[in-house]
Each structure stands twice: as C-alpha cells, then as structure tokens.
Amino acid sequence: SKLRSRKRKFIAMLIIGVVLAIGAALVGTASKQLIAASKHYRKNSLFHLGAFLNLAVGPVLDAAAYAFAPSVVVAPLACLDVILNAITAPHTLYWQNEKLTRAHVVGVCLVTAGAICTSFFAEVREGAMSVYDLERQLFFRPVSLAYFALEVTLVLSLVGLLKRSSLAARPAARGIALGVAAGVLMGNVFF
C-alpha cells in the first residue's frame, strides 16, 4: 500500500543518511591522522591527502547525509570523529605514545551520552525554513542573542586563560580548555 511504500522509502533514506554521516566521521578521523602522520613520516603527500579528505570529501559526505536523514539523527553522529580518533590513535599514531586512558574512556562515554541526549531531546520541525525565518530565529530572538553573548564570553575567557602561563603549563587543564572551546564552536554547526 501507499503508506507502507512511504515508510520503506523513509527508512531507506534514513539508512543512507546514517551511512553517509558515519562515512564522514571515518573520513574525518582518517584525514586528521594522515595529517599527523605526514609530520612523522616527513611526506607532504600524506598531508595533502589528509587536507583534501578533511576539506573536501568529509564535508560533502556530511552535507549529503543531511539531504537523506533528519538533522536530529545526523548531527549527533558528528561526534563519531572524536570517538574514533580516541580509540584508533593509540594504534595508528603509535609513535606519539598515546594510550587509551580511563580519562579518554570517560570522555568518549560523555560524548556518546551527549549525542544520545541530542537525538532524544532535540526539537523536530517539519518543512524547510526560509532564509528570513532562519535570520529571525538566529538574530532577533532574545534567547539567541543571550546564547551568542554567553558563548563569546566563554570562548574569550578560555582564550585568555590559555594565554596565561599557569594554564598553558598544565597539559590536562589546557586540553580541557581547548576541548570546551572547540565543542562550543562546533556546536554552532548545528545551531
């Protein structure tokens, strides 16, 4: 029947979107590791391949995923890049002597929990927004302006703290500060 056919088409598109998003994460992880490997092996070709994958192939796969599946499904899959890198880097970038520590595992679990919560609690809207609707939502709502001000304050505070020698000298604190700043800025991709 018509309803069953539409349901099958939706599921097929959802699967294609998820596969494309996972592909984008795999390409993202591989590209960053190729860039890291290029310095170790002193091969510019690895850097150029990694940069091409990171700047061209990954974003195309990511954008294509949004064409097939709803953003509440695709957006949380962007965290796979971080998870895959945490798991594979100790093996693929062995010369960096990275180890999958308990802190990494806790971080991966927190990222995973955040992605799951994003899918469960995200607002789902039917239909496409016009440029004017999007502009009104992003730039003229008091909540959006407050979020933007808070975000700018947070990122500038973290940058200020990173410039202080006391924070820069402690690798764990520096890593957390950079991770928070990157996470906040990356969140704007899905804003």
C-alpha positions in Angstrom: 0.0 0.0 0.0 1.0 3.7 -0.3 1.7 4.1 3.4 4.0 1.0 3.5 5.8 2.3 0.4 6.4 5.7 2.0 7.6 4.1 5.2 10.1 1.9 3.3 11.3 4.9 1.4 11.8 6.9 4.6 13.7 4.0 6.3 15.9 3.6 3.2 16.7 7.4 3.2 17.4 7.3 6.9 19.8 4.4 6.4 21.6 6.2 3.6 21.9 9.4 5.7 23.3 7.5 8.7 25.8 5.6 6.4 26.9 8.9 4.9 27.3 10.5 8.3 29.4 7.5 9.5 31.4 7.8 6.3 32.0 11.4 7.0 33.3 10.6 10.5 35.6 7.9 9.2 37.0 10.2 6.6 37.4 12.9 9.2 39.3 10.6 11.5 41.5 9.3 8.7 42.2 12.7 7.4 43.4 14.1 10.7 45.6 11.0 11.3 47.1 11.4 7.8 47.9 15.0 8.6 49.6 13.9 11.9 51.4 11.0 10.1 52.8 13.4 7.4 54.9 15.1 10.0 56.3 11.8 11.4 57.0 10.3 8.0 58.1 13.6 6.5 55.8 13.1 3.5 54.0 16.1 2.2 51.7 13.8 0.1 50.2 12.5 3.3 49.5 16.0 4.5 47.9 17.0 1.1 45.8 13.8 1.0 44.6 14.4 4.6 43.8 18.0 4.0 41.9 17.1 0.8 39.9 14.5 2.7 39.3 16.9 5.6 38.3 19.9 3.5 36.5 18.4 0.5 35.4 14.7 0.9 34.3 14.8 4.5 32.1 17.9 4.2 30.5 16.6 1.0 29.6 13.3 2.8 28.3 15.3 5.8 26.2 17.6 3.7 24.8 14.6 1.7 23.8 12.9 5.0 21.6 15.9 5.9 19.9 15.5 2.5 18.8 12.0 3.3 18.1 12.0 7.1 16.8 14.5 9.6 19.3 16.6 11.4 18.3 15.1 14.8 19.7 11.8 13.5 22.7 13.1 11.6 24.1 15.8 13.9 24.9 13.6 16.8 26.9 11.3 14.6 29.4 14.1 14.1 30.8 13.1 17.5 32.0 9.8 16.0 35.0 11.6 14.7 36.2 12.2 18.3 35.3 8.8 19.4 37.0 7.0 16.5 40.1 9.1 16.9 40.3 8.4 20.7 40.1 4.7 20.0 42.3 4.4 16.9 45.0 7.0 17.5 46.9 4.9 20.1 47.3 2.2 17.4 47.6 4.2 14.2 49.8 7.0 15.6 51.8 4.7 17.8 55.0 7.0 17.7 53.0 9.6 19.7 52.9 7.1 22.6 49.2 7.8 23.2 47.3 5.4 25.4 43.6 4.9 25.7 43.4 6.0 29.3 40.5 5.9 31.8 40.0 9.7 31.2 39.7 9.0 27.4 37.1 6.3 28.0 35.1 8.6 30.4 35.3 11.4 27.7 34.1 9.1 25.0 31.2 8.0 27.2 30.3 11.6 27.9 30.4 12.5 24.2 28.3 9.5 23.4 25.8 10.4 26.2 25.6 13.9 24.8 24.9 12.7 21.3 22.2 10.3 22.5 20.6 13.1 24.5 20.7 15.4 21.5 18.8 12.8 19.5 16.2 12.2 22.2 15.6 15.8 23.3 16.0 17.7 20.0 13.1 19.6 18.6 11.8 18.1 15.3 10.3 20.5 12.8 8.6 19.6 9.6 9.4 21.5 6.4 12.2 23.9 5.4 12.8 27.3 6.8 13.2 30.3 4.6 16.3 32.5 4.9 14.1 35.2 6.5 12.7 32.7 9.1 16.2 31.5 9.9 17.5 35.1 10.2 14.6 35.9 12.5 15.3 32.9 14.7 19.1 33.4 14.9 19.5 37.2 15.2 16.3 38.7 16.6 15.2 36.4 19.4 16.4 37.4 22.9 17.3 33.8 23.7 19.6 33.6 20.6 21.3 36.9 21.5 21.8 35.8 25.1 23.3 32.5 23.9 25.6 34.3 21.5 26.8 36.7 24.2 27.4 33.8 26.6 29.3 31.8 24.0 31.5 34.7 23.0 32.2 35.4 26.7 33.1 31.8 27.4 35.4 31.4 24.4 37.2 34.7 25.0 37.6 33.7 28.7 39.1 30.4 27.7 41.4 32.1 25.2 42.5 34.5 27.9 43.1 31.6 30.3 45.1 29.7 27.7 47.4 32.7 27.2 48.3 32.7 30.9 51.3 30.6 31.6 49.7 28.8 34.6 47.1 27.1 32.4 49.3 26.6 29.4 51.8 24.8 31.6 49.3 22.2 32.8 48.5 19.9 29.8 45.3 18.4 31.3 43.8 21.9 32.0 44.9 23.2 28.6 43.3 20.1 26.9 40.1 20.6 28.8 40.0 24.3 27.9 40.7 23.6 24.2 38.1 20.9 24.2 35.4 23.1 25.7 36.2 25.9 23.3 36.2 23.5 20.3 33.0 21.9 21.4 31.2 25.2 21.9 32.3 26.4 18.5 31.5 23.1 16.8 28.0 23.3 18.3 27.3 26.2 16.1 27.4 23.9 13.1 24.0 22.6 14.3 22.7 25.9 15.8 
